Amino acid sequence: MNEQLVQNIQYRRDVMRVLALFTCVGGLLFSVLNFYRDIYILSAIELGFCFYSIFLWRIIPTTPHFSTWVLFYIIPCFLVIQYALFLPQSSEAMFVWILTIPLVSYLLLGRQKGFWVSVFFIVLGLIVYHWRFIDDSNSFTLNTAISINVCFSAIMCMAIAHVYELNREKNEQRLLALAGTDKLTGLANRMKLEGGFEHYSLLSKRHNINFIFVLIDLDFFKNINDQYGHDMGDKALCYVADFLKKNIRESDLLARFGGEEFSLLMTSSDIDEAYQHINLIREKLSQHPFIRDNHSIKITMSAGLATYGIDGTSLDSLMKKADERLYMAKSNGRNCIVITDQN
């Protein structure tokens, strides 16, 4: 599948660059302020983060190790926030930065990693805050009210970030499903086929699993459109798509290749086994006509098969070989299957 859709981290790179820019400016500003407040260690750390952020700002757009660099940014950054909150010279206002932890974590790390990073650093921040600012001289009710306020505000920020990221993931998955689906038949389209091929190719290399690429064309389908109209032709295509889907294995990937052509990726199959399976589908299709509006329309199919590793290792090479054999099947009178160049 399209890499930008599958990995979709460009927006995370943009967020990371914005944060790096703010960290640079904020680090320089607070470094100067803390230097004049005689907090030299914190000042030096913040100045170091300023230069580190410039480095990150430059490499984030192109680095292939984006997730690693995100961790190298947020973990030290969150630790510095905890350290600043811990210092005797800090005020309660420092706790505001603790509330940014869920937002940053979820935006840069996603829902699962963001959740655990947020939980760890928020709990740590709450512990540091209570140790620094809960005063035994205050009344129990006052301390309780302060504690509830800071805990609830932190939990609320984390809950909002979690719900946002969860819904963003669902919307992204919905868009991916729509982008990878043929509108007419509901089958996978060319984009999803490409993604499926990449997945099967990796499985084949890692586990030595065979798979077959099948290219199917409906015989004389243009006659259906010419005789009964394109609306009937669309219904016939949907019928064939549903028929094929019901007669393949769950592990196989069926896609509409275009027009009246379909493609199929068959896993864990050798060429003979694949031929027997596709030939059985061919026979069953020819025996089950499409019936609609008092019309009984016999539909047959031709197919060409190609084997991964033997006929090619790329989708284009397998498609080319399968298409050549499909052409041979048509030349042989249609309603048949070709699996070798000698057929």
C-alpha positions as CSV (number, residue, x, y, z in Angstrom):
1,M,0.0,0.0,0.0
2,N,1.1,3.5,-0.6
3,E,3.9,4.2,1.9
4,Q,2.6,7.6,2.8
5,L,-0.7,6.2,3.8
6,V,0.6,3.2,5.7
7,Q,3.3,4.9,7.7
8,N,1.7,8.4,7.7
9,I,4.3,10.0,10.0
10,Q,4.7,13.2,8.0
11,Y,2.4,15.1,10.4
12,R,4.5,13.8,13.3
13,R,7.6,15.2,11.6
14,D,5.9,18.6,11.3
15,V,4.9,18.6,14.9
16,M,8.4,17.6,16.0
17,R,9.9,20.5,14.0
18,V,7.6,22.9,15.6
19,L,8.4,21.6,19.1
20,A,12.1,21.7,18.3
21,L,11.8,25.4,17.3
22,F,9.9,26.2,20.5
23,T,12.4,24.3,22.6
24,C,15.2,26.2,21.0
25,V,13.7,29.6,21.7
26,G,12.4,28.6,25.1
27,G,15.6,26.9,26.1
28,L,17.6,30.0,25.2
29,L,15.2,32.3,27.1
30,F,15.0,30.2,30.2
31,S,18.7,29.6,30.2
32,V,19.4,33.3,30.4
33,L,16.8,33.8,33.1
34,N,18.0,30.9,35.2
35,F,21.6,32.0,34.8
36,Y,20.7,35.4,36.4
37,R,18.8,33.5,39.1
38,D,22.0,31.6,39.9
39,I,20.6,28.2,38.8
40,Y,23.6,27.4,36.8
41,I,23.1,23.6,36.2
42,L,19.6,24.1,34.9
43,S,20.7,27.0,32.8
44,A,23.5,24.9,31.2
45,I,21.1,22.1,30.5
46,E,18.6,24.4,28.9
47,L,21.3,26.0,26.8
48,G,22.4,22.5,25.7
49,F,18.8,21.7,24.7
50,C,18.7,24.8,22.7
51,F,21.5,23.7,20.4
52,Y,20.3,20.1,20.5
53,S,16.9,21.3,19.2
54,I,18.6,23.1,16.3
55,F,20.2,19.8,15.3
56,L,16.9,18.0,15.6
57,W,15.1,20.7,13.5
58,R,17.6,20.0,10.7
59,I,17.5,16.2,10.6
60,I,13.8,15.5,11.4
61,P,12.4,16.0,7.9
62,T,14.6,13.3,6.3
63,T,15.9,10.9,9.0
64,P,14.7,7.3,8.5
65,H,15.1,6.8,12.3
66,F,12.4,9.3,13.3
67,S,10.9,7.2,16.1
68,T,14.3,6.9,17.7
69,W,15.0,10.6,17.6
70,V,11.6,11.3,19.1
71,L,12.5,9.2,22.1
72,F,15.9,10.9,22.3
73,Y,14.0,14.2,22.4
74,I,11.0,13.7,24.7
75,I,12.6,11.5,27.4
76,P,15.5,14.0,28.2
77,C,13.0,16.9,27.8
78,F,10.5,15.4,30.3
79,L,13.3,14.6,32.7
80,V,14.5,18.3,32.6
81,I,10.9,19.4,33.4
82,Q,10.8,17.1,36.4
83,Y,14.2,18.3,37.5
84,A,13.1,22.0,37.2
85,L,10.0,21.2,39.2
86,F,12.1,19.5,41.9
87,L,14.5,22.5,42.4
88,P,13.9,24.6,45.5
89,Q,13.9,27.8,43.4
90,S,11.0,26.6,41.2
91,S,7.4,27.8,41.7
92,E,4.1,25.9,41.4
93,A,3.7,27.4,37.9
94,M,6.3,24.8,36.7
95,F,3.5,22.2,37.0
96,V,1.9,23.7,33.8
97,W,4.7,22.0,31.8
98,I,3.7,18.6,33.3
99,L,0.3,19.1,31.6
100,T,2.0,19.3,28.2
101,I,3.4,15.8,28.5
102,P,0.3,13.8,27.3
103,L,-0.2,16.1,24.3
104,V,3.5,15.8,23.2
105,S,3.7,12.1,23.9
106,Y,0.5,11.2,21.9
107,L,1.3,13.5,19.0
108,L,4.8,12.2,18.5
109,L,4.6,8.5,19.7
110,G,1.0,7.5,18.9
111,R,-1.6,6.0,21.2
112,Q,0.2,3.0,22.7
113,K,3.7,4.4,23.3
114,G,2.2,7.8,24.1
115,F,0.0,6.3,26.8
116,W,2.9,4.6,28.7
117,V,5.3,7.5,28.4
118,S,2.5,9.8,29.6
119,V,1.6,7.6,32.6
120,F,5.2,7.3,33.7
121,F,6.1,11.0,33.6
122,I,2.8,12.3,34.8
123,V,2.9,10.0,37.9
124,L,6.5,11.1,38.4
125,G,5.5,14.8,38.1
126,L,2.7,14.4,40.5
127,I,5.0,12.8,43.1
128,V,7.6,15.6,42.7
129,Y,4.8,18.2,42.9
130,H,3.4,16.8,46.1
131,W,6.8,16.4,47.6
132,R,7.7,20.1,46.8
133,F,4.4,22.0,47.3
134,I,2.1,20.2,49.6
135,D,2.7,22.0,52.9
136,D,2.1,20.3,56.2
137,S,1.2,23.7,57.7
138,N,-1.9,23.9,55.5
139,S,-5.1,22.3,56.6
140,F,-5.9,18.8,55.5
141,T,-8.8,20.0,53.3
142,L,-6.7,22.6,51.6
143,N,-4.0,20.0,50.8
144,T,-6.6,17.6,49.6
145,A,-8.2,20.2,47.3
146,I,-4.8,21.1,45.9
147,S,-3.9,17.5,45.3
148,I,-7.3,16.7,43.6
149,N,-6.9,19.8,41.4
150,V,-3.5,18.9,40.1
151,C,-4.3,15.1,39.7
152,F,-7.6,15.8,37.9
153,S,-6.0,18.4,35.6
154,A,-3.2,15.9,34.6
155,I,-5.6,13.0,34.1
156,M,-8.0,15.2,32.1
157,C,-5.2,16.3,29.7
158,M,-4.1,12.7,29.3
159,A,-7.7,11.5,28.7
160,I,-8.3,14.2,26.0
161,A,-5.0,13.3,24.3
162,H,-5.9,9.6,24.4
163,V,-9.4,10.1,22.9
164,Y,-8.1,12.4,20.2
165,E,-5.4,10.0,19.1
166,L,-7.8,7.0,19.2
167,N,-10.2,8.8,16.9
168,R,-7.4,10.0,14.7
169,E,-6.3,6.4,14.2
170,K,-9.9,5.2,13.5
171,N,-10.3,7.9,10.9
172,E,-7.0,7.1,9.3
173,Q,-7.9,3.4,9.1
174,R,-11.3,4.3,7.6
175,L,-9.5,6.5,5.0
176,L,-7.1,3.7,4.3
177,A,-9.9,1.2,3.8
178,L,-11.7,3.6,1.4
179,A,-8.5,4.4,-0.5
180,G,-7.8,0.6,-0.9
181,T,-11.3,-0.4,-2.0
182,D,-12.8,-0.6,-5.5
183,K,-16.0,1.5,-5.3
184,L,-18.1,-0.7,-7.5
185,T,-17.4,-4.2,-6.3
186,G,-16.0,-3.6,-2.8
187,L,-12.9,-5.6,-3.5
188,A,-9.4,-4.4,-3.0
189,N,-8.1,-2.1,-5.7
190,R,-4.7,-1.7,-7.3
191,M,-3.2,0.2,-4.4
192,K,-4.2,-2.4,-1.8
193,L,-2.9,-5.1,-4.2
194,E,0.5,-3.5,-4.2
195,G,0.5,-3.4,-0.4
196,G,-0.6,-7.0,-0.2
197,F,2.1,-8.0,-2.6
198,E,4.8,-6.4,-0.4
199,H,3.4,-8.2,2.6
200,Y,3.4,-11.6,0.8
201,S,6.9,-11.0,-0.6
202,L,8.3,-10.4,2.9
203,L,6.5,-13.6,4.1
204,S,8.0,-15.6,1.2
205,K,11.5,-14.4,1.9
206,R,11.4,-14.9,5.7
207,H,9.5,-18.2,5.8
208,N,10.0,-19.6,2.3
209,I,6.3,-19.5,1.5
210,N,5.2,-19.8,-2.1
211,F,2.6,-17.7,-3.6
212,I,1.0,-17.3,-7.0
213,F,-0.2,-14.3,-8.9
214,V,-3.4,-14.9,-10.9
215,L,-4.8,-12.5,-13.6
216,I,-8.5,-13.2,-14.5
217,D,-10.4,-11.7,-17.4
218,L,-14.1,-12.3,-18.1
219,D,-14.7,-13.6,-21.6
220,F,-16.6,-11.4,-24.1
221,F,-17.8,-9.2,-21.3
222,K,-18.2,-6.3,-23.7
223,N,-21.1,-8.2,-25.2
224,I,-23.0,-8.0,-21.9
225,N,-22.6,-4.2,-21.8
226,D,-23.6,-3.9,-25.5
227,Q,-26.6,-6.2,-25.2
228,Y,-28.0,-5.4,-21.8
229,G,-26.5,-2.0,-20.9
230,H,-23.8,-0.8,-18.6
231,D,-26.0,-1.0,-15.6
232,M,-26.5,-4.7,-16.1
233,G,-22.8,-5.0,-16.8
234,D,-22.0,-3.4,-13.4
235,K,-24.3,-5.8,-11.7
236,A,-22.7,-8.7,-13.5
237,L,-19.3,-7.5,-12.3
238,C,-20.5,-7.3,-8.7
239,Y,-21.9,-10.8,-9.1
240,V,-18.6,-12.2,-10.3
241,A,-16.7,-10.3,-7.6
242,D,-19.0,-11.8,-4.9
243,F,-18.7,-15.3,-6.6
244,L,-14.9,-15.1,-6.6
245,K,-14.7,-13.9,-3.1
246,K,-16.8,-16.8,-1.8
247,N,-14.7,-19.3,-3.6
248,I,-11.2,-18.3,-2.5
249,R,-9.4,-18.9,0.8
250,E,-9.4,-16.3,3.5
251,S,-5.6,-16.0,3.3
252,D,-5.8,-15.0,-0.4
253,L,-6.1,-11.4,-1.7
254,L,-8.6,-10.7,-4.4
255,A,-8.6,-7.4,-6.2
256,R,-10.4,-5.8,-9.1
257,F,-7.6,-5.0,-11.5
258,G,-9.6,-2.8,-13.8
259,G,-12.6,-3.1,-16.2
260,E,-13.5,-6.8,-16.2
261,E,-10.2,-8.0,-15.0
262,F,-9.5,-9.4,-11.5
263,S,-6.2,-10.4,-9.8
264,L,-5.6,-12.8,-7.0
265,L,-2.6,-13.4,-4.7
266,M,-2.6,-17.0,-3.5
267,T,-0.4,-17.9,-0.6
268,S,1.1,-21.2,0.3
269,S,0.4,-22.6,-3.1
270,D,2.5,-24.2,-5.9
271,I,1.5,-23.8,-9.5
272,D,-0.3,-27.2,-9.8
273,E,-2.4,-26.6,-6.6
274,A,-3.2,-23.1,-7.8
275,Y,-4.2,-24.3,-11.2
276,Q,-6.6,-26.9,-9.7
277,H,-8.2,-24.3,-7.5
278,I,-8.6,-21.6,-10.2
279,N,-9.8,-24.2,-12.7
280,L,-12.5,-25.4,-10.2
281,I,-13.6,-21.8,-9.8
282,R,-13.7,-21.4,-13.6
283,E,-15.9,-24.5,-14.0
284,K,-18.3,-23.4,-11.2
285,L,-18.6,-19.9,-12.7
286,S,-19.6,-21.3,-16.1
287,Q,-22.2,-23.5,-14.4
288,H,-23.8,-20.7,-12.5
289,P,-25.1,-18.0,-14.8
290,F,-25.9,-14.5,-13.7
291,I,-29.6,-14.1,-13.3
292,R,-31.2,-10.7,-13.2
293,D,-34.5,-9.2,-14.5
294,N,-35.6,-12.4,-16.2
295,H,-32.2,-12.6,-18.0
296,S,-29.9,-15.6,-17.5
297,I,-26.4,-14.6,-18.6
298,K,-23.6,-17.2,-18.8
299,I,-20.2,-15.8,-17.8
300,T,-16.9,-17.5,-18.3
301,M,-13.4,-16.5,-17.5
302,S,-9.8,-17.0,-18.7
303,A,-6.8,-16.8,-16.5
304,G,-3.0,-16.6,-16.6
305,L,-0.9,-17.6,-13.6
306,A,2.7,-16.6,-12.6
307,T,4.8,-17.9,-9.7
308,Y,6.7,-15.6,-7.4
309,G,10.5,-16.3,-7.6
310,I,10.2,-18.3,-10.8
311,D,8.5,-15.8,-13.1
312,G,9.6,-12.7,-11.2
313,T,10.1,-11.1,-7.8
314,S,8.3,-7.9,-8.5
315,L,4.6,-7.2,-8.9
316,D,5.2,-5.7,-12.4
317,S,7.1,-8.8,-13.6
318,L,4.5,-11.2,-12.3
319,M,1.7,-9.1,-13.9
320,K,3.5,-9.1,-17.2
321,K,4.0,-12.8,-17.2
322,A,0.5,-13.5,-16.0
323,D,-0.9,-11.2,-18.7
324,E,1.1,-13.0,-21.4
325,R,-0.4,-16.3,-20.3
326,L,-3.9,-14.7,-20.1
327,Y,-3.4,-13.7,-23.7
328,M,-2.5,-17.2,-24.6
329,A,-5.7,-18.5,-22.8
330,K,-7.7,-16.1,-25.0
331,S,-5.9,-17.3,-28.1
332,N,-6.7,-20.9,-27.1
333,G,-10.4,-20.2,-27.3
334,R,-11.1,-18.6,-23.9
335,N,-12.7,-20.2,-20.8
336,C,-9.4,-21.8,-19.9
337,I,-6.2,-21.3,-17.8
338,V,-2.6,-21.1,-18.8
339,I,0.2,-21.7,-16.3
340,T,3.3,-22.0,-18.5
341,D,4.7,-20.4,-21.6
342,Q,4.3,-23.8,-23.4
343,N,0.5,-24.0,-23.1
